[in-house]
Amino acid sequence: MSWKFWKRENPMDPQVLLAKAHEGRPQDLAPPGEFGMAIEDVFTITGRGTVVTGRVLSGSAAVGDQVVVSRAGQMLLQTQIDAIEMFRKTTTVANAGDNVGLLLRGLGKDQVTRGDVIGK
């Protein structure tokens, strides 16, 4: 009795999984070097304003920078960063990879939602 081996496509093949992952990958949020951040949560601090939180995906932003909020590729509004907080400490710059909260000027909680993108 002899053994027969059939070559089947392995569904757990890393190359196949990688190719499938890249097919559904969204386009980059911002060109390399430019600020880009996806909003994870939105809340209001009484007396201060609206804060959006998330991870900075690319670039950097500083207090006083003008930023654009967009949804599904459509620009919603332009606003200014009034403050940046990271792990309950105030900072002046947010760099790629940082989890931050941005206090945005003149923005209502109902104007932005999770998934919106902030860029320059």
C-alpha positions as a printed Julia matrix, in Angstrom:
120×3 Matrix{Float64}:
   0.0    0.0    0.0
   1.42   3.36  -0.94
   0.74   6.83   0.4
  -0.77   9.43  -1.87
  -0.23  13.09  -1.26
  -2.36  15.74  -2.82
  -1.26  19.32  -2.95
  -4.13  21.45  -1.72
  -4.27  25.16  -1.16
  -3.69  25.63   2.53
  -6.29  28.14   3.85
  -3.83  29.13   6.57
  -0.99  29.89   4.15
   0.54  33.21   5.31
   0.95  34.52   1.76
  -2.71  33.9    0.94
  -3.85  35.52   4.19
  -1.63  38.55   3.59
  -2.95  39.0    0.05
  -6.55  38.87   1.31
  -5.79  41.38   4.06
  -4.3   43.86   1.61
  -7.28  43.59  -0.75
  -9.67  45.04   1.83
  -7.19  47.58   3.22
  -8.44  51.17   3.12
  -6.29  53.82   1.51
  -3.85  55.66   3.73
  -5.52  58.47   5.67
  -2.83  61.02   4.95
   0.26  61.22   2.76
   3.47  60.27   4.57
   4.58  63.06   6.87
   1.17  64.7    7.14
  -0.97  64.48  10.28
  -3.7   61.85  10.29
  -5.8   60.52  13.18
  -8.91  58.34  13.25
 -11.42  59.3   15.94
 -12.13  56.54  18.46
 -14.31  58.4   20.97
 -15.95  61.81  21.4
 -16.99  63.45  24.65
 -17.62  66.88  26.14
 -15.89  68.42  29.14
 -18.1   71.01  30.81
 -16.52  74.44  30.59
 -13.83  73.31  28.11
 -15.43  71.88  25.0
 -15.39  68.78  22.84
 -12.56  66.27  23.08
 -11.83  63.6   20.47
  -9.56  60.68  21.28
  -7.64  58.27  19.1
  -4.24  57.14  17.89
  -2.17  59.39  15.67
  -1.55  57.33  12.53
   0.92  59.59  10.76
   2.73  62.88  11.11
   2.45  65.21  14.06
   0.24  68.07  15.26
   0.79  70.84  17.77
  -1.44  73.09  19.84
  -2.74  75.91  17.63
  -2.63  73.91  14.37
  -5.56  74.14  11.99
  -7.05  70.7   11.23
  -9.8   69.36   8.99
 -12.4   66.82  10.09
 -13.6   64.55   7.28
 -16.0   61.64   6.94
 -15.85  59.12   4.11
 -13.48  61.35   2.17
 -15.74  64.41   2.4
 -14.52  67.41   4.38
 -16.95  68.27   7.2
 -15.36  71.25   8.9
 -12.15  73.02   9.82
 -11.17  73.71  13.4
  -8.18  74.43  15.62
  -6.46  72.3   18.28
  -6.74  74.09  21.64
  -5.04  71.45  23.8
  -3.47  68.0   23.58
  -3.54  65.51  26.44
  -1.81  62.17  26.65
  -2.33  59.86  29.65
  -3.7   62.68  31.81
  -0.73  64.92  31.07
  -0.89  68.03  28.93
   1.55  68.16  26.04
   2.12  70.5   23.11
   2.81  67.97  20.33
   1.19  64.69  19.26
   3.38  62.36  17.18
   2.64  59.23  15.16
   1.79  56.29  17.42
   0.6   58.37  20.37
  -2.82  57.82  21.93
  -4.08  61.34  22.53
  -7.09  63.47  23.32
  -7.49  66.64  21.26
  -9.57  69.55  22.53
 -11.04  71.11  19.4
 -12.31  74.69  19.23
 -15.94  75.4   18.3
 -16.92  71.8   17.75
 -20.11  70.18  19.04
 -20.25  66.58  20.21
 -22.96  65.81  17.65
 -20.83  67.07  14.73
 -18.28  64.24  14.83
 -18.52  60.48  15.35
 -16.25  57.49  15.74
 -14.49  56.74  12.47
 -14.17  60.33  11.29
 -10.65  61.37  10.33
  -8.7   64.42  11.45
  -5.98  65.69   9.12
  -4.15  68.86   8.14
